[in-house]
Amino acid sequence: MPAITKEQAKAVDAAGNAIDLDEFEDGFYAPGQVDEILGLYAESSSSIAEGQVVKGKILKITDKEVFVDVNFKSEGVIPIHEFKDIKECKVGDEIDVYLEQIEDSEGNIILSKSRADFLRVWDEIFAAFEAQSIVQGRVQRRIKGGVVVNLYGVDAFLPGSQIDLRQIPDMDAILGQTFDFRVIKVNKARRNIVVSRRVILEEGRAALRDKIITELEKGQVREGIVKNITDFGAFIDLGGVDGLLHITDMSWGRVNHPSEVVALGDKINVQVLDFNENKERISLGIKQLSEHPWKDVEEKFPEGSRIKGKIVSITDYGAFMELEKGIEGLIHISEMSWTQHIKHPSKIVNVGDIVEAIVLKIDKDSQKISLGFKQLEADPWDSVIDQYTIGAITSGKVRNMAAFGAFVELRDGVDGLVHISDMSWTKKINHPGEMLKKGDTVEVKVLEIDREKRRISLGIKQMTDDPWSGMSDRYVAGTEFNCEVARILDRGIVVNLDGDVEGFVPVKELVVDAKHPSQIVTVGETIPAKVIEFDIDGRKIVLSVADYFKDHKTDLEAFVAAHPVKEYVPVVEPVAVLAE
């Protein structure tokens, strides 16, 4: 064969690749040598096709790439991240690679190590998926939404929701561990493999649940793990089946929140209290494992005994004291002090205080204990009979007022009531505020004492003689007076007579016709009137302006002229504000 010349333009190999022969000089090869070379190249390249897994030899390893010889005209380059552990590889090692492309735009062969690994184990993975058999894998690293598992040397995705029966708080804790998995999703084209550990655990849990349910009985004590905590209780995993430990069944004592008694992950013993027909709702208890604290309550805290305890709660009506775990007593606000007028229990005690009290009453059936603070001291009413006698005159301070009278404090813890009817002989008192105000010191007479009801009736008017006994001569019918208008009512006017004596002029006894007395007269002005009735039993004096002018007709015209009928404007009298 003659030597090749430049005129021999281009040759084509067996794979159809163009070979430029311009680089060869005329007569450089011996006759037939080029044909031999082309034949050998065509033979080697004909065995390589895209989409195949072929053998390759590592030629060089750099920080970013691995150069591999697949017995082709050029070397292949694989990114180093496609190797699971590059430290285990060395130059000269033979590896499987996937031929992505024989030649790219720059003439390089494109190889993939990860795809070769995937195809190598694909049949085994797909068979496990079809049969739903268990496979083992090693958790490698965290990614968004879950972790990566090394399964037969390839990456599989384990979602966070499929790691365990419950949410894993720290996925870093399982890195490097080997578990059993089940392949739940595959996609060869995308090289996507999804595995689950949860389905295996659920199967085991279901089998264990069936076993536990057949064994479950009321009153049974079992060990469980605190699975979840809510405001109303905790869910306990009994080993495949959950039960509710309600907050009321956690302790005989007061529990504000279940977290005070249990914590997530705790192993605890619980008693099976109840369950429904299918045993789907199971009620559990802890306190039932210990004796009921109220069993011997009368012997432990007899009535009249002095006990010490802790204030655990305060309400508007009293404070609850814990005598021991599961036993609380109420100190009612009325049992806190003989002498102090307590508006709220917090003025006396605070939550957490250690205090002493007297046991007043025990109701075992209702699980109620009444306690008292004030019984620790002598009752001031025990000496009331000795200190105050009926008819005695004493003094006190106005402590409070109500619509019906004023409460006068005679000594610490002892109040007496001055009723409005006992404030004045002569005046009609509508509210005690007309005569007294809170804080006034007044002299009073003791009218009545009721030790059992703790009541003392007091009087102010009784400090003087009844003036009505000598009034009959002064206020006989027909007596004329110039009266000062004291108050105007809907039915007439109240007028001041001599001293503190008041009289009443009905509206019909006024000279001028009007809808209301306020249209004719004003408070403070003086008008003439004649007594028409004196009732000593009813303690009232009734007068008439009209009768007066029957005898003084010459003055009537002047009175009428001086009292023109004004426009009537209804006045709403303010409601009396009671003192504290």
Secondary structure, DSSP 8 states (H G I E B T S, - for coil): -----TTS-EEE-TTS-EEE-TTS-TT-S-TTHHHHHHHHHHHHHTT--TT-EEEEEEEEE-SSEEEEE-SSSS-EEEEGGGSS-GGG--TT-EEEEEEEES--TTS-EEEEHHHHHHHHHHHHHHHHHHHT-EEEEEEEEEETTEEEEEETTEEEEEEGGGSSSS--S-GGGGTT-EEEEEEEEEETTTTEEEEESHHHHHHHHHHHHHHHHHH--TT-EEEEEEEEE-SSEEEEE-SSSEEEEEGGGT-SS--S-GGGT--TT-EEEEEEEEE-TTS-SEEEESGGGS--TTTTHHHHS-TT-EEEEEEEEE-SSEEEEEEETTEEEEEEGGGS-SS---S-GGGT--TT-EEEEEEEEEETTTTEEEEESGGGS--GGGGHHHH--TT-EEEEEEEEEETTEEEEEEETTEEEEEEGGGS-SSS--SSGGGT--TT-EEEEEEEEEETTTTEEEEESGGGS--GGGG-TTTT-TT-EEEEEEEEEETTEEEEE-STT-EEEEEGGGSSS--SSGGGT--TT-EEEEEEEEEETTTTEEEEEHHHHHHH-HHHHHHHHHHS-----------------
